[in-house]
């Protein structure tokens, strides 16, 4: 790697406000706020609205689509679905 062209990577705490969870990871992001982590050291903290702790895809709280209603709507709009001549 060339020297002085890459951003500095440092430990940063990402705090999810929606779930109340926090993650310590490496990042190039900067922050003026700091927080004391579980190991007793102080790290920059970045507050985020959504993370894997609160996103519906990762938590399993996805919406269930009403497929029966969609099929009925399709049949009402385009017919019963039977091939032509078998009605």
N, CA, C and O atoms as a CHARMM CRD file, in Angstrom:
* protein
*
  348
    1    1 UNK  N      0.83400  -1.18500   0.00000 PROA 1      0.00000
    2    1 UNK  CA     0.00000   0.00000   0.00000 PROA 1      0.00000
    3    1 UNK  C      0.87600   1.24500   0.00000 PROA 1      0.00000
    4    1 UNK  O      1.94800   1.26600   0.60500 PROA 1      0.00000
    5    2 UNK  N      0.41400   2.25900  -0.67200 PROA 2      0.00000
    6    2 UNK  CA     1.12700   3.52300  -0.65500 PROA 2      0.00000
    7    2 UNK  C      0.88600   4.21200   0.67800 PROA 2      0.00000
    8    2 UNK  O     -0.20400   4.13600   1.24500 PROA 2      0.00000
    9    3 UNK  N      1.90000   4.87400   1.16000 PROA 3      0.00000
   10    3 UNK  CA     1.75000   5.55800   2.44100 PROA 3      0.00000
   11    3 UNK  C      1.03000   6.89400   2.25300 PROA 3      0.00000
   12    3 UNK  O      1.14600   7.52800   1.20500 PROA 3      0.00000
   13    4 UNK  N      0.30200   7.30500   3.25600 PROA 4      0.00000
   14    4 UNK  CA    -0.38600   8.58700   3.37400 PROA 4      0.00000
   15    4 UNK  C     -1.54300   8.79000   2.39100 PROA 4      0.00000
   16    4 UNK  O     -1.99800   9.92400   2.24200 PROA 4      0.00000
   17    5 UNK  N     -2.03800   7.76000   1.72100 PROA 5      0.00000
   18    5 UNK  CA    -3.19100   7.95600   0.85100 PROA 5      0.00000
   19    5 UNK  C     -4.43700   7.23800   1.36600 PROA 5      0.00000
   20    5 UNK  O     -5.54100   7.49200   0.88400 PROA 5      0.00000
   21    6 UNK  N     -4.27100   6.35500   2.32900 PROA 6      0.00000
   22    6 UNK  CA    -5.39200   5.59800   2.85900 PROA 6      0.00000
   23    6 UNK  C     -5.89300   6.24200   4.14200 PROA 6      0.00000
   24    6 UNK  O     -5.09500   6.72900   4.94200 PROA 6      0.00000
   25    7 UNK  N     -7.21000   6.25000   4.34800 PROA 7      0.00000
   26    7 UNK  CA    -7.73300   6.82000   5.59300 PROA 7      0.00000
   27    7 UNK  C     -7.33700   5.96400   6.79300 PROA 7      0.00000
   28    7 UNK  O     -7.10100   4.76200   6.66700 PROA 7      0.00000
   29    8 UNK  N     -7.27200   6.59300   7.93300 PROA 8      0.00000
   30    8 UNK  CA    -6.88700   5.90700   9.16300 PROA 8      0.00000
   31    8 UNK  C     -8.08000   5.11600   9.68700 PROA 8      0.00000
   32    8 UNK  O     -9.16200   5.67100   9.88000 PROA 8      0.00000
   33    9 UNK  N     -7.88500   3.83900   9.91300 PROA 9      0.00000
   34    9 UNK  CA    -8.91100   2.97900  10.47700 PROA 9      0.00000
   35    9 UNK  C     -8.66300   2.84200  11.97200 PROA 9      0.00000
   36    9 UNK  O     -7.55000   2.55000  12.40900 PROA 9      0.00000
   37   10 UNK  N     -9.71900   3.05800  12.74600 PROA 10     0.00000
   38   10 UNK  CA    -9.59800   3.02100  14.20100 PROA 10     0.00000
   39   10 UNK  C    -10.82800   2.35700  14.80700 PROA 10     0.00000
   40   10 UNK  O    -11.85700   2.25900  14.13900 PROA 10     0.00000
   41   11 UNK  N    -10.74900   1.90000  16.04900 PROA 11     0.00000
   42   11 UNK  CA   -11.93200   1.32800  16.70400 PROA 11     0.00000
   43   11 UNK  C    -12.97800   2.42100  16.94600 PROA 11     0.00000
   44   11 UNK  O    -12.65600   3.50800  17.42600 PROA 11     0.00000
   45   12 UNK  N    -14.23100   2.11600  16.60900 PROA 12     0.00000
   46   12 UNK  CA   -15.34700   3.04600  16.78100 PROA 12     0.00000
   47   12 UNK  C    -16.53700   2.25600  17.30500 PROA 12     0.00000
   48   12 UNK  O    -16.74100   1.10500  16.91900 PROA 12     0.00000
   49   13 UNK  N    -17.32300   2.87300  18.18300 PROA 13     0.00000
   50   13 UNK  CA   -18.54300   2.25900  18.69000 PROA 13     0.00000
   51   13 UNK  C    -19.71500   2.81100  17.88400 PROA 13     0.00000
   52   13 UNK  O    -19.90400   4.02400  17.79900 PROA 13     0.00000
   53   14 UNK  N    -20.49900   1.91200  17.29400 PROA 14     0.00000
   54   14 UNK  CA   -21.73500   2.29100  16.62500 PROA 14     0.00000
   55   14 UNK  C    -22.88200   1.93600  17.56600 PROA 14     0.00000
   56   14 UNK  O    -23.03100   0.78300  17.97000 PROA 14     0.00000
   57   15 UNK  N    -23.69100   2.93900  17.91100 PROA 15     0.00000
   58   15 UNK  CA   -24.77400   2.75700  18.88000 PROA 15     0.00000
   59   15 UNK  C    -26.11000   2.87100  18.14900 PROA 15     0.00000
   60   15 UNK  O    -26.39700   3.89500  17.52800 PROA 15     0.00000
   61   16 UNK  N    -26.92100   1.82400  18.22400 PROA 16     0.00000
   62   16 UNK  CA   -28.23700   1.79300  17.59400 PROA 16     0.00000
   63   16 UNK  C    -29.24500   2.35000  18.59300 PROA 16     0.00000
   64   16 UNK  O    -29.50700   1.73200  19.62500 PROA 16     0.00000
   65   17 UNK  N    -29.80400   3.50400  18.29000 PROA 17     0.00000
   66   17 UNK  CA   -30.75600   4.15000  19.19700 PROA 17     0.00000
   67   17 UNK  C    -32.08300   3.40600  19.27300 PROA 17     0.00000
   68   17 UNK  O    -32.72300   3.40600  20.32500 PROA 17     0.00000
   69   18 UNK  N    -32.51200   2.77300  18.18600 PROA 18     0.00000
   70   18 UNK  CA   -33.79900   2.08500  18.17400 PROA 18     0.00000
   71   18 UNK  C    -33.78100   0.82700  19.04400 PROA 18     0.00000
   72   18 UNK  O    -34.75600   0.54500  19.74100 PROA 18     0.00000
   73   19 UNK  N    -32.69000   0.07600  19.01000 PROA 19     0.00000
   74   19 UNK  CA   -32.62600  -1.18900  19.74100 PROA 19     0.00000
   75   19 UNK  C    -31.86300  -1.06900  21.05300 PROA 19     0.00000
   76   19 UNK  O    -31.94300  -1.96200  21.89600 PROA 19     0.00000
   77   20 UNK  N    -31.12900   0.01700  21.23700 PROA 20     0.00000
   78   20 UNK  CA   -30.33700   0.16400  22.44800 PROA 20     0.00000
   79   20 UNK  C    -29.09500  -0.71100  22.44800 PROA 20     0.00000
   80   20 UNK  O    -28.53800  -0.99700  23.50800 PROA 20     0.00000
   81   21 UNK  N    -28.66300  -1.13200  21.29200 PROA 21     0.00000
   82   21 UNK  CA   -27.48600  -1.99400  21.18100 PROA 21     0.00000
   83   21 UNK  C    -26.29300  -1.16800  20.72900 PROA 21     0.00000
   84   21 UNK  O    -26.45600  -0.11200  20.11700 PROA 21     0.00000
   85   22 UNK  N    -25.09800  -1.64800  21.03000 PROA 22     0.00000
   86   22 UNK  CA   -23.86800  -0.97300  20.60900 PROA 22     0.00000
   87   22 UNK  C    -22.88400  -2.01300  20.10700 PROA 22     0.00000
   88   22 UNK  O    -22.82700  -3.13200  20.61700 PROA 22     0.00000
   89   23 UNK  N    -22.09800  -1.62500  19.08600 PROA 23     0.00000
   90   23 UNK  CA   -21.13200  -2.52100  18.47700 PROA 23     0.00000
   91   23 UNK  C    -19.79000  -1.82900  18.40500 PROA 23     0.00000
   92   23 UNK  O    -19.71400  -0.67300  17.98900 PROA 23     0.00000
   93   24 UNK  N    -18.74100  -2.50400  18.79600 PROA 24     0.00000
   94   24 UNK  CA   -17.38200  -1.98700  18.65900 PROA 24     0.00000
   95   24 UNK  C    -16.77100  -2.62000  17.42700 PROA 24     0.00000
   96   24 UNK  O    -16.68200  -3.84400  17.32800 PROA 24     0.00000
   97   25 UNK  N    -16.35300  -1.79000  16.49200 PROA 25     0.00000
   98   25 UNK  CA   -15.76800  -2.27900  15.24800 PROA 25     0.00000
   99   25 UNK  C    -14.75800  -1.26300  14.74200 PROA 25     0.00000
  100   25 UNK  O    -14.62300  -0.18400  15.31900 PROA 25     0.00000
  101   26 UNK  N    -14.05800  -1.59000  13.68700 PROA 26     0.00000
  102   26 UNK  CA   -13.09900  -0.65900  13.09500 PROA 26     0.00000
  103   26 UNK  C    -13.78300   0.12100  11.98900 PROA 26     0.00000
  104   26 UNK  O    -14.58600  -0.42500  11.23300 PROA 26     0.00000
  105   27 UNK  N    -13.45600   1.41000  11.90100 PROA 27     0.00000
  106   27 UNK  CA   -14.05700   2.26700  10.89000 PROA 27     0.00000
  107   27 UNK  C    -13.16200   3.46700  10.63400 PROA 27     0.00000
  108   27 UNK  O    -12.29000   3.79300  11.43900 PROA 27     0.00000
  109   28 UNK  N    -13.39200   4.12000   9.50200 PROA 28     0.00000
  110   28 UNK  CA   -12.69200   5.36700   9.19400 PROA 28     0.00000
  111   28 UNK  C    -13.54000   6.57200   9.57400 PROA 28     0.00000
  112   28 UNK  O    -13.08700   7.71000   9.45100 PROA 28     0.00000
  113   29 UNK  N    -14.77300   6.33400  10.03700 PROA 29     0.00000
  114   29 UNK  CA   -15.66900   7.42300  10.42200 PROA 29     0.00000
  115   29 UNK  C    -15.13500   8.13400  11.66500 PROA 29     0.00000
  116   29 UNK  O    -14.52600   7.52000  12.54000 PROA 29     0.00000
  117   30 UNK  N    -15.38000   9.44800  11.71800 PROA 30     0.00000
  118   30 UNK  CA   -14.93100  10.24500  12.85100 PROA 30     0.00000
  119   30 UNK  C    -16.12900  10.78600  13.61700 PROA 30     0.00000
  120   30 UNK  O    -17.20700  10.98000  13.05400 PROA 30     0.00000
  121   31 UNK  N    -15.92600  11.02400  14.90200 PROA 31     0.00000
  122   31 UNK  CA   -16.97700  11.57000  15.74300 PROA 31     0.00000
  123   31 UNK  C    -16.35400  12.37200  16.87000 PROA 31     0.00000
  124   31 UNK  O    -15.28200  12.03300  17.37200 PROA 31     0.00000
  125   32 UNK  N    -17.03300  13.43400  17.26200 PROA 32     0.00000
  126   32 UNK  CA   -16.56800  14.24300  18.37400 PROA 32     0.00000
  127   32 UNK  C    -16.99700  13.68600  19.72300 PROA 32     0.00000
  128   32 UNK  O    -16.41600  14.02600  20.75300 PROA 32     0.00000
  129   33 UNK  N    -18.01400  12.83100  19.71900 PROA 33     0.00000
  130   33 UNK  CA   -18.50600  12.23300  20.96000 PROA 33     0.00000
  131   33 UNK  C    -17.68400  10.99100  21.29400 PROA 33     0.00000
  132   33 UNK  O    -17.15900  10.31800  20.40700 PROA 33     0.00000
  133   34 UNK  N    -17.58600  10.70600  22.57900 PROA 34     0.00000
  134   34 UNK  CA   -16.85600   9.52200  23.02500 PROA 34     0.00000
  135   34 UNK  C    -17.69600   8.79200  24.06100 PROA 34     0.00000
  136   34 UNK  O    -18.55500   9.37900  24.71900 PROA 34     0.00000
  137   35 UNK  N    -17.42600   7.48900  24.18900 PROA 35     0.00000
  138   35 UNK  CA   -18.12200   6.66400  25.16800 PROA 35     0.00000
  139   35 UNK  C    -17.11200   5.68300  25.75100 PROA 35     0.00000
  140   35 UNK  O    -16.17100   5.26900  25.07500 PROA 35     0.00000
  141   36 UNK  N    -17.31800   5.31900  27.00800 PROA 36     0.00000
  142   36 UNK  CA   -16.45500   4.32100  27.65400 PROA 36     0.00000
  143   36 UNK  C    -17.04300   2.95100  27.37600 PROA 36     0.00000
  144   36 UNK  O    -18.19600   2.68600  27.71600 PROA 36     0.00000
  145   37 UNK  N    -16.25400   2.07500  26.75600 PROA 37     0.00000
  146   37 UNK  CA   -16.69700   0.74200  26.37900 PROA 37     0.00000
  147   37 UNK  C    -16.51700  -0.22700  27.53200 PROA 37     0.00000
  148   37 UNK  O    -15.99600   0.15400  28.58100 PROA 37     0.00000
  149   38 UNK  N    -16.93600  -1.47000  27.36000 PROA 38     0.00000
  150   38 UNK  CA   -16.87800  -2.50200  28.40100 PROA 38     0.00000
  151   38 UNK  C    -15.46900  -2.79900  28.88000 PROA 38     0.00000
  152   38 UNK  O    -15.28900  -3.24600  30.01200 PROA 38     0.00000
  153   39 UNK  N    -14.46100  -2.55900  28.04200 PROA 39     0.00000
  154   39 UNK  CA   -13.08300  -2.83500  28.43700 PROA 39     0.00000
  155   39 UNK  C    -12.45600  -1.67400  29.21700 PROA 39     0.00000
  156   39 UNK  O    -11.28900  -1.74400  29.60200 PROA 39     0.00000
  157   40 UNK  N    -13.23000  -0.60600  29.45000 PROA 40     0.00000
  158   40 UNK  CA   -12.74700   0.52400  30.22700 PROA 40     0.00000
  159   40 UNK  C    -12.09000   1.61400  29.39300 PROA 40     0.00000
  160   40 UNK  O    -11.73200   2.66100  29.93300 PROA 40     0.00000
  161   41 UNK  N    -11.92400   1.39900  28.10400 PROA 41     0.00000
  162   41 UNK  CA   -11.30500   2.40500  27.23400 PROA 41     0.00000
  163   41 UNK  C    -12.37900   3.31900  26.63900 PROA 41     0.00000
  164   41 UNK  O    -13.55000   2.95000  26.54500 PROA 41     0.00000
  165   42 UNK  N    -11.95900   4.49400  26.24800 PROA 42     0.00000
  166   42 UNK  CA   -12.85000   5.47000  25.64500 PROA 42     0.00000
  167   42 UNK  C    -12.70800   5.40900  24.11900 PROA 42     0.00000
  168   42 UNK  O    -11.59700   5.45100  23.59000 PROA 42     0.00000
  169   43 UNK  N    -13.85000   5.31000  23.41600 PROA 43     0.00000
  170   43 UNK  CA   -13.85300   5.22500  21.95900 PROA 43     0.00000
  171   43 UNK  C    -14.81300   6.27100  21.38700 PROA 43     0.00000
  172   43 UNK  O    -15.75900   6.67600  22.06200 PROA 43     0.00000
  173   44 UNK  N    -14.57400   6.70900  20.14900 PROA 44     0.00000
  174   44 UNK  CA   -15.55500   7.57700  19.48900 PROA 44     0.00000
  175   44 UNK  C    -16.85300   6.79800  19.28500 PROA 44     0.00000
  176   44 UNK  O    -16.82300   5.59400  19.03000 PROA 44     0.00000
  177   45 UNK  N    -17.98000   7.47700  19.39600 PROA 45     0.00000
  178   45 UNK  CA   -19.28500   6.82200  19.22800 PROA 45     0.00000
  179   45 UNK  C    -20.05200   7.52000  18.11600 PROA 45     0.00000
  180   45 UNK  O    -20.05900   8.74600  18.01200 PROA 45     0.00000
  181   46 UNK  N    -20.70500   6.69900  17.28000 PROA 46     0.00000
  182   46 UNK  CA   -21.54900   7.19600  16.20200 PROA 46     0.00000
  183   46 UNK  C    -22.92900   6.59200  16.39900 PROA 46     0.00000
  184   46 UNK  O    -23.07800   5.37100  16.45200 PROA 46     0.00000
  185   47 UNK  N    -23.94700   7.45700  16.50800 PROA 47     0.00000
  186   47 UNK  CA   -25.32400   7.00100  16.68400 PROA 47     0.00000
  187   47 UNK  C    -25.95600   6.73800  15.32200 PROA 47     0.00000
  188   47 UNK  O    -25.87400   7.57000  14.41900 PROA 47     0.00000
  189   48 UNK  N    -26.58400   5.57600  15.18400 PROA 48     0.00000
  190   48 UNK  CA   -27.25900   5.20200  13.94400 PROA 48     0.00000
  191   48 UNK  C    -28.71800   4.90200  14.25200 PROA 48     0.00000
  192   48 UNK  O    -29.06500   4.55200  15.38000 PROA 48     0.00000
  193   49 UNK  N    -29.57100   5.04100  13.23900 PROA 49     0.00000
  194   49 UNK  CA   -30.99400   4.79000  13.42800 PROA 49     0.00000
  195   49 UNK  C    -31.34600   3.31500  13.27900 PROA 49     0.00000
  196   49 UNK  O    -32.23800   2.81600  13.96400 PROA 49     0.00000
  197   50 UNK  N    -30.65300   2.62100  12.39100 PROA 50     0.00000
  198   50 UNK  CA   -30.96100   1.21800  12.13100 PROA 50     0.00000
  199   50 UNK  C    -29.67000   0.42200  12.01200 PROA 50     0.00000
  200   50 UNK  O    -28.71700   0.86000  11.36800 PROA 50     0.00000
  201   51 UNK  N    -29.64700  -0.73800  12.63000 PROA 51     0.00000
  202   51 UNK  CA   -28.51200  -1.65200  12.50200 PROA 51     0.00000
  203   51 UNK  C    -29.07500  -3.06700  12.43200 PROA 51     0.00000
  204   51 UNK  O    -30.29000  -3.24900  12.34900 PROA 51     0.00000
  205   52 UNK  N    -28.21300  -4.04900  12.46300 PROA 52     0.00000
  206   52 UNK  CA   -28.67900  -5.43700  12.41600 PROA 52     0.00000
  207   52 UNK  C    -29.49100  -5.80200  13.65400 PROA 52     0.00000
  208   52 UNK  O    -30.23200  -6.78400  13.63000 PROA 52     0.00000
  209   53 UNK  N    -29.36700  -5.03500  14.73400 PROA 53     0.00000
  210   53 UNK  CA   -30.12600  -5.31700  15.95100 PROA 53     0.00000
  211   53 UNK  C    -31.57400  -4.85200  15.85000 PROA 53     0.00000
  212   53 UNK  O    -32.43000  -5.35200  16.58000 PROA 53     0.00000
  213   54 UNK  N    -31.86800  -3.89500  14.95100 PROA 54     0.00000
  214   54 UNK  CA   -33.23200  -3.37600  14.86900 PROA 54     0.00000
  215   54 UNK  C    -33.86000  -3.49100  13.48600 PROA 54     0.00000
  216   54 UNK  O    -35.05200  -3.21700  13.34300 PROA 54     0.00000
  217   55 UNK  N    -33.10800  -3.88500  12.46400 PROA 55     0.00000
  218   55 UNK  CA   -33.66500  -3.97500  11.11000 PROA 55     0.00000
  219   55 UNK  C    -34.54200  -5.21200  11.00000 PROA 55     0.00000
  220   55 UNK  O    -34.13500  -6.29100  11.43000 PROA 55     0.00000
  221   56 UNK  N    -35.75200  -5.07900  10.42700 PROA 56     0.00000
  222   56 UNK  CA   -36.67200  -6.22300  10.35000 PROA 56     0.00000
  223   56 UNK  C    -36.11800  -7.43100   9.60200 PROA 56     0.00000
  224   56 UNK  O    -36.48300  -8.56200   9.92200 PROA 56     0.00000
  225   57 UNK  N    -35.25700  -7.22800   8.62600 PROA 57     0.00000
  226   57 UNK  CA   -34.69500  -8.36400   7.88800 PROA 57     0.00000
  227   57 UNK  C    -33.85500  -9.24500   8.80300 PROA 57     0.00000
  228   57 UNK  O    -33.92500 -10.47000   8.70700 PROA 57     0.00000
  229   58 UNK  N    -33.06900  -8.65200   9.68100 PROA 58     0.00000
  230   58 UNK  CA   -32.17500  -9.41600  10.54900 PROA 58     0.00000
  231   58 UNK  C    -32.86900  -9.91500  11.81200 PROA 58     0.00000
  232   58 UNK  O    -32.44500 -10.92000  12.38400 PROA 58     0.00000
  233   59 UNK  N    -33.92600  -9.23600  12.25900 PROA 59     0.00000
  234   59 UNK  CA   -34.59900  -9.64900  13.48600 PROA 59     0.00000
  235   59 UNK  C    -35.69300 -10.66900  13.24000 PROA 59     0.00000
  236   59 UNK  O    -36.18600 -11.28300  14.18700 PROA 59     0.00000
  237   60 UNK  N    -36.09100 -10.86600  11.96400 PROA 60     0.00000
  238   60 UNK  CA   -37.13600 -11.83100  11.65500 PROA 60     0.00000
  239   60 UNK  C    -38.53000 -11.26100  11.78900 PROA 60     0.00000
  240   60 UNK  O    -39.49800 -12.02100  11.75100 PROA 60     0.00000
  241   61 UNK  N    -38.67500  -9.96500  11.94300 PROA 61     0.00000
  242   61 UNK  CA   -39.98100  -9.32800  12.10900 PROA 61     0.00000
  243   61 UNK  C    -40.48800  -8.75800  10.79500 PROA 61     0.00000
  244   61 UNK  O    -41.11100  -7.69700  10.77100 PROA 61     0.00000
  245   62 UNK  N    -40.22500  -9.45800   9.70900 PROA 62     0.00000
  246   62 UNK  CA   -40.66300  -8.98500   8.39900 PROA 62     0.00000
  247   62 UNK  C    -42.17300  -9.06500   8.27900 PROA 62     0.00000
  248   62 UNK  O    -42.82000  -9.86300   8.95800 PROA 62     0.00000
  249   63 UNK  N    -42.72900  -8.23300   7.41200 PROA 63     0.00000
  250   63 UNK  CA   -44.16200  -8.26400   7.16900 PROA 63     0.00000
  251   63 UNK  C    -44.50800  -9.49000   6.32700 PROA 63     0.00000
  252   63 UNK  O    -43.76700  -9.87200   5.42200 PROA 63     0.00000
  253   64 UNK  N    -45.63900 -10.08800   6.64200 PROA 64     0.00000
  254   64 UNK  CA   -46.12600 -11.22500   5.87100 PROA 64     0.00000
  255   64 UNK  C    -47.10400 -10.67300   4.84100 PROA 64     0.00000
  256   64 UNK  O    -48.07600 -10.00700   5.19800 PROA 64     0.00000
  257   65 UNK  N    -46.85300 -10.94300   3.58600 PROA 65     0.00000
  258   65 UNK  CA   -47.72800 -10.45700   2.53000 PROA 65     0.00000
  259   65 UNK  C    -48.98700 -11.30100   2.44800 PROA 65     0.00000
  260   65 UNK  O    -48.95600 -12.51600   2.64700 PROA 65     0.00000
  261   66 UNK  N    -50.08100 -10.64400   2.15400 PROA 66     0.00000
  262   66 UNK  CA   -51.36000 -11.32600   2.00300 PROA 66     0.00000
  263   66 UNK  C    -51.45000 -11.87400   0.59600 PROA 66     0.00000
  264   66 UNK  O    -52.02200 -11.23100  -0.28300 PROA 66     0.00000
  265   67 UNK  N    -50.89100 -13.05900   0.36800 PROA 67     0.00000
  266   67 UNK  CA   -50.86600 -13.62100  -0.98100 PROA 67     0.00000
  267   67 UNK  C    -52.24700 -14.07700  -1.41600 PROA 67     0.00000
  268   67 UNK  O    -52.55900 -14.02200  -2.60500 PROA 67     0.00000
  269   68 UNK  N    -53.08100 -14.52300  -0.49000 PROA 68     0.00000
  270   68 UNK  CA   -54.42700 -14.95300  -0.86900 PROA 68     0.00000
  271   68 UNK  C    -55.21100 -13.76700  -1.40300 PROA 68     0.00000
  272   68 UNK  O    -55.93100 -13.90700  -2.39100 PROA 68     0.00000
  273   69 UNK  N    -55.09400 -12.62900  -0.79300 PROA 69     0.00000
  274   69 UNK  CA   -55.78100 -11.43000  -1.26400 PROA 69     0.00000
  275   69 UNK  C    -55.28900 -10.98900  -2.62200 PROA 69     0.00000
  276   69 UNK  O    -56.07500 -10.50400  -3.43700 PROA 69     0.00000
  277   70 UNK  N    -54.02200 -11.14700  -2.87800 PROA 70     0.00000
  278   70 UNK  CA   -53.47400 -10.77900  -4.18200 PROA 70     0.00000
  279   70 UNK  C    -53.97700 -11.71400  -5.28100 PROA 70     0.00000
  280   70 UNK  O    -54.26100 -11.27200  -6.39400 PROA 70     0.00000
  281   71 UNK  N    -54.08500 -12.98700  -4.97300 PROA 71     0.00000
  282   71 UNK  CA   -54.57800 -13.95000  -5.96300 PROA 71     0.00000
  283   71 UNK  C    -56.04400 -13.66500  -6.27800 PROA 71     0.00000
  284   71 UNK  O    -56.44100 -13.69500  -7.44300 PROA 71     0.00000
  285   72 UNK  N    -56.85200 -13.38800  -5.25400 PROA 72     0.00000
  286   72 UNK  CA   -58.26000 -13.06100  -5.47000 PROA 72     0.00000
  287   72 UNK  C    -58.40000 -11.79100  -6.29700 PROA 72     0.00000
  288   72 UNK  O    -59.25600 -11.71700  -7.17900 PROA 72     0.00000
  289   73 UNK  N    -57.57500 -10.80300  -6.02400 PROA 73     0.00000
  290   73 UNK  CA   -57.61300  -9.56100  -6.78200 PROA 73     0.00000
  291   73 UNK  C    -57.24600  -9.81800  -8.24700 PROA 73     0.00000
  292   73 UNK  O    -57.87600  -9.26200  -9.14600 PROA 73     0.00000
  293   74 UNK  N    -56.24200 -10.64800  -8.49200 PROA 74     0.00000
  294   74 UNK  CA   -55.86400 -10.99700  -9.85500 PROA 74     0.00000
  295   74 UNK  C    -57.00900 -11.70200 -10.57200 PROA 74     0.00000
  296   74 UNK  O    -57.31300 -11.37800 -11.72000 PROA 74     0.00000
  297   75 UNK  N    -57.65000 -12.66800  -9.90400 PROA 75     0.00000
  298   75 UNK  CA   -58.75500 -13.40600 -10.51600 PROA 75     0.00000
  299   75 UNK  C    -59.94400 -12.49800 -10.80900 PROA 75     0.00000
  300   75 UNK  O    -60.59600 -12.65900 -11.84000 PROA 75     0.00000
  301   76 UNK  N    -60.23900 -11.55200  -9.92800 PROA 76     0.00000
  302   76 UNK  CA   -61.32000 -10.60400 -10.18800 PROA 76     0.00000
  303   76 UNK  C    -60.99700  -9.72500 -11.38700 PROA 76     0.00000
  304   76 UNK  O    -61.87500  -9.42600 -12.19600 PROA 76     0.00000
  305   77 UNK  N    -59.75200  -9.31700 -11.50000 PROA 77     0.00000
  306   77 UNK  CA   -59.35700  -8.39900 -12.56600 PROA 77     0.00000
  307   77 UNK  C    -59.25100  -9.09900 -13.91400 PROA 77     0.00000
  308   77 UNK  O    -59.68800  -8.55200 -14.92600 PROA 77     0.00000
  309   78 UNK  N    -58.68000 -10.29800 -13.94400 PROA 78     0.00000
  310   78 UNK  CA   -58.38100 -10.95800 -15.21800 PROA 78     0.00000
  311   78 UNK  C    -59.18900 -12.22100 -15.45200 PROA 78     0.00000
  312   78 UNK  O    -58.94600 -12.92000 -16.43600 PROA 78     0.00000
  313   79 UNK  N    -60.11300 -12.52900 -14.61000 PROA 79     0.00000
  314   79 UNK  CA   -60.93100 -13.71200 -14.80900 PROA 79     0.00000
  315   79 UNK  C    -60.60800 -14.78200 -13.79700 PROA 79     0.00000
  316   79 UNK  O    -59.81900 -14.56800 -12.87700 PROA 79     0.00000
  317   80 UNK  N    -61.21700 -15.92800 -13.97200 PROA 80     0.00000
  318   80 UNK  CA   -61.07000 -17.00800 -12.99400 PROA 80     0.00000
  319   80 UNK  C    -59.75200 -17.72500 -13.10400 PROA 80     0.00000
  320   80 UNK  O    -59.37800 -18.47000 -12.19900 PROA 80     0.00000
  321   81 UNK  N    -59.03800 -17.52000 -14.19400 PROA 81     0.00000
  322   81 UNK  CA   -57.76400 -18.17800 -14.36200 PROA 81     0.00000
  323   81 UNK  C    -57.85900 -19.45000 -15.16900 PROA 81     0.00000
  324   81 UNK  O    -56.83100 -20.05400 -15.47700 PROA 81     0.00000
  325   82 UNK  N    -59.06000 -19.87900 -15.52300 PROA 82     0.00000
  326   82 UNK  CA   -59.23200 -21.07800 -16.33900 PROA 82     0.00000
  327   82 UNK  C    -58.89000 -20.76100 -17.79000 PROA 82     0.00000
  328   82 UNK  O    -59.17700 -19.66100 -18.26200 PROA 82     0.00000
  329   83 UNK  N    -58.28800 -21.69800 -18.50000 PROA 83     0.00000
  330   83 UNK  CA   -57.97700 -21.46200 -19.91000 PROA 83     0.00000
  331   83 UNK  C    -59.25200 -21.20100 -20.71700 PROA 83     0.00000
  332   83 UNK  O    -60.33700 -21.63000 -20.32400 PROA 83     0.00000
  333   84 UNK  N    -59.12200 -20.51200 -21.82300 PROA 84     0.00000
  334   84 UNK  CA   -60.27000 -20.16900 -22.67300 PROA 84     0.00000
  335   84 UNK  C    -60.94800 -21.43600 -23.16100 PROA 84     0.00000
  336   84 UNK  O    -60.28800 -22.38900 -23.57700 PROA 84     0.00000
  337   85 UNK  N    -62.29200 -21.43700 -23.10500 PROA 85     0.00000
  338   85 UNK  CA   -63.04600 -22.58300 -23.57800 PROA 85     0.00000
  339   85 UNK  C    -63.43300 -23.54500 -22.45800 PROA 85     0.00000
  340   85 UNK  O    -64.26300 -24.42200 -22.69600 PROA 85     0.00000
  341   86 UNK  N    -62.88500 -23.43100 -21.26400 PROA 86     0.00000
  342   86 UNK  CA   -63.21700 -24.33300 -20.16500 PROA 86     0.00000
  343   86 UNK  C    -64.08900 -23.67300 -19.12900 PROA 86     0.00000
  344   86 UNK  O    -64.28900 -24.24400 -18.05700 PROA 86     0.00000
  345   87 UNK  N    -64.62100 -22.48700 -19.40100 PROA 87     0.00000
  346   87 UNK  CA   -65.44700 -21.77700 -18.40300 PROA 87     0.00000
  347   87 UNK  C    -66.73400 -22.41300 -18.21200 PROA 87     0.00000
  348   87 UNK  O    -67.54200 -21.94300 -17.41000 PROA 87     0.00000
